[in-house]
Amino acid sequence: MPFSAAVLCVLLAIMFFVLVKEWLPAEMTVFSTLALLIVSGILPAGEALSGFSNTSVHTVALLFIAGAAISKSGLIEDAAGRFLSRSRTLPGALFRIMVPVSTASAFINNTPLVTLFLPFLQKWAIENKIQPSKVLIPLSYASILGGTITLIGTSTNLLVNGLMIERGGEGFHLFSFSVIGVPIAAAGILYMIVFGHRLLPDRSHNIQLFEEEEHLHIHYYEVLDDSPLAGKTVTEALLRNLNHLFLIEIIRGDTVKTPAANDEVVQAGDLLVFSGDPQKALPSVHLLGLKPWPAGPSSHPERKGSGLFEVGIPPGSFLVNKRIKDIHFRSRYQAVIVGVKRKGELISSGFGSLTAAQGDTFILLARQGFGEIWAGSDDFYFISSSAAAKNSRRQKLSVSLILAGFIICSLIQAAPIYHLALLAAALIIATGTLSFSEALKAVNWRIIILMGSSIGLGKAIESTGLASQAASFLLKWQDELSLLGIICIYYLLTMLMTEILNNLATASLMFPIGYTMAESLQIDPAMFAMLTAVAASCSFLTPIGYQTNLLVYGPGGYRFTDYMRVGLPLSFISMAAAITMLYIRWL
């Protein structure tokens, strides 16, 4: 093995270890590995960084803008309400949700899609006495399955397409992947409706958790003139020791004291702001000389436009492994934590000493504009919000027309996908659907960095000869296993790697190997390209393998083993469908 290939193997092993341990965010880990390859002279800087000039990377960035416009328009919420309103049984609901979600995911980024469907599905499940754990994993899986249908369904497809074009190939058109994507999606949906939902956990505490969460609203109580609290500090008044109520802040005239300090003196006429369940704490409230704010919390001028926001903590978030009080959460985000959901349990107090973990769900009280300010943050993603969103008919119409035009032009191949995505993004900004700053925030720059860096790693694997050596090793088994056996092994390796790493890094690392194998076998490289994209995208075994799996992890109260139990059969069904269709198409 050449020295450069040996060094690359060592660096890749270190990269794998860091990614598995989650010591650093994925994009930082992959980019750092790429930087070491440049510094060590294994890969020239121009070649290493060429991934960032790849049109597929630019296309993904532009499609993030289109996805944000669709999310903001309210079209997805309208569709979710219509589809779910007619369902009264679990199999029927799974059909009515998985078919439209997988269809929409073929054209829209799946993360905002799942985020917007999530609260509707939770509410529907509770109203129909169905555990949310029975419907949320199917929601995530539907978005993953739908992403395999078209070229723009997932960034993995676009990445592989860009790598094909770099090697002189023609690339794929919008529906090239449909030959395998549609059968995979159909088989996956059928599996979940008929059998898969039986493997999902049926945890009765999920409904109880939702009902508890319903009580996590903000309640205002006025301090009466004869209240025993008047003249005492928060600590002296024992306001930190109330059962079922948590003191958030004190409003005194036009002044809001957030958070309420322990040495703050309570005065008659103050409004004490609590989160929790006042019904359970009713005796304490009366004894303390408090009465409910008569006009309701929303009427208070200091709290107009505020609401509750449910946010999830993703891998690589600044918050992960940090104590809430150490990072000054309230002042940093201008929001107050009123509840935390973790592994199916609801935490309603002790937030300051809490250490955030990926997969946590925070319930926040924040003022108007919080959603817009933090919409593009990597620290957390939005699951739901009680703040009312106003979406004009004009905005919905303009987004619908732009989306329809993009799909039609892509279908007839009027121009390259990159050009059409650029035009769609320009129209979205020009029509005022998104401002330029909103468009910039809509782009997930972590994905862009990861994608560009991953392409550079793929080039290193190819230029050092590591790809050809790996391909030769696999092909040595052809006589014993047959070509079909080699293809199955390649798919399995890619599928398992994406659960450990991520879909983009896996596709970039495996593509050069698959391409080299195709050339050696004198098979159209497009077959191995599609195989790589699908295997890297079909992540069903862990909550961390794909962003949408993590999105539903906290709200569904799932455990790692739940994904393995339901996802393992689906992984093999997807594999069988993909290889069968590719074999029929090319072999």
Phi, psi and omega in degrees: 000129178302154181301318181298321179292323179295316178298318179298319178300318179296314180296320179294322178297317177296318179299314178302316183297315180295320179295318180294319180285344180059039178287329180226156174301151185302316183294325178291321180295312182293318180294322178296321176298318178296320179297321178294325177294324178290312182297322181283352179082006180290326182226126178300147184301318181300318180286322181295322184265004182295339179299330181285347175259003179290131183296335178294322177295317179296321180298317178300317179299317180293325179289334173298321179295316178298318179296321179295322178295319178295318179297316183292330184291336182088005181298321183291319179298318179300316181294319181299317179298319181292317184292319186279335186297336184262000184261136180231354178236157182296309178301320178296319179294319180298319178296313185289339178262321185287324180294307179293325180294315179295324177294313180295324181294341177292341184234346185236144176306131189286337181295306177295331179298310179293321180301320183282327178284334189305306182296324178296318182291321177299312182297316180300316182298315181295316181297330182258017176057038177245137180296132174304332179295345180275347187235344187280320174299316175303326177298312179296314181298323179298320180292324178292315180298319180294331180294342180276355189280323184233169179298322184266007183294332179208153180296335179296317178299316180294322178298311180297323177299317178296321178293324177295315181295322178301331181267014176089006178283168181281340185081181183250155172262181191306316186253020178299323183283348184298333182300331175249331183294317181296311176300321179297312180297317181297315180294320180294317179295317178299318179300314182293322182289318186276317190230320188302321183295340178288339180272349180286148181293147178242080187262114184295336183288348179295317178293318178300320179297318180296318180295322176296320181296327179300332180276355180278053175260173183265131183236137182250136177227133180270137177278117181286161182299324182264017181292136177293349180282332186301129179089357179254153175285167179302319180292314181297326181279358179060031181287347176273354185250013180288137174279135173074001176226140179235122181287122181263309185202170177236130177253123180232102184065238179265006183257132177247120180260098182232127350285163180288115182290151181295332180265008178290131181273125179282136181239153176299138182093348176297152170255118178266128184255121182240155163244155179129200183249103183291336181297318180288337183257013186304314179302318181297320182299315181292320180295330183276000179072042179245148173227147181300144175297117193297326185271358181090152185301321187291343182279345182289131184300333181283348185235013177293135178085358179274166181190179179265139179234134177254119183233148178252152181259114182272167173299143179083000179295147175303331186283336186302131178067021177242141176283140185301316183289336181288334183257006179053058187306314185299313182285329181290316186251356183054046179211153181245132176283125178244355178187151177225130175254127181217120177051044175082004179246148179254121178260126185240008178202173178069033185291328183300322182270001182285136174260120183292145178225151178299141184094347175295153172240121179259136172256119189243146168257124181213163182273172181303137180097350180301316181298318181291322183294318187254013183300325183261014184288146173271354182286325178202164176239152184274131176260314178201168181208142176272351179289130183287134178257134180252117182240117182287154177296327179297319180295317179297319181294315182295319179295318180298317181293318179296316180296316180297318179296320179298314182293316181296314180296324177293321182296319181270003179056047180293333180198164176301151181305320181300316180295319181292321178294322178296316179295318180298316179296319179297318179293323179298318179286319182295325180278356178081008177298318172230142171283168181297321179293323177295323179295319178295320179292332183292333182285127176276094186292337175296318178295319181296315178296317179297318182294311180297320179292322181295323177298319177298320177296321178299321178295322179295318179298323181283314186290332179276353181087003181293326180296315181293324178293318178294320179296318180297322179297317180292321183289342178298336183268006185298319182296322181281325188254344186075167181298319180298321178295319178298317180297319179297317179297317179300316180298314181298317179299316180294317181297316180291323181295323182291334176287330181276316183262252175199168188294321183289313179297319180297314181298319181292324181284323184273334183302312180301325179293313179297321180295317179296319177298318180298318179295320180293324181272357182058045176248150177303120180302338179301328180295312180290330177296313178295319179300317179297313182298315182292314181297324180285337182270328186280076181257105183238355193269338182221157176287341183264356182287333182214144186302320182292329176297322179287329179302320184266354185300308180290306180302329181274351182064035185277165170242163180305320184294336178297318180293320180296317184294316182276324188280335182297310176299321180295324178299316180287328175296316178297318179299313181297318180294317182295310183293322178299312182292321178292322179296317178295321185285322189242338188249000000 
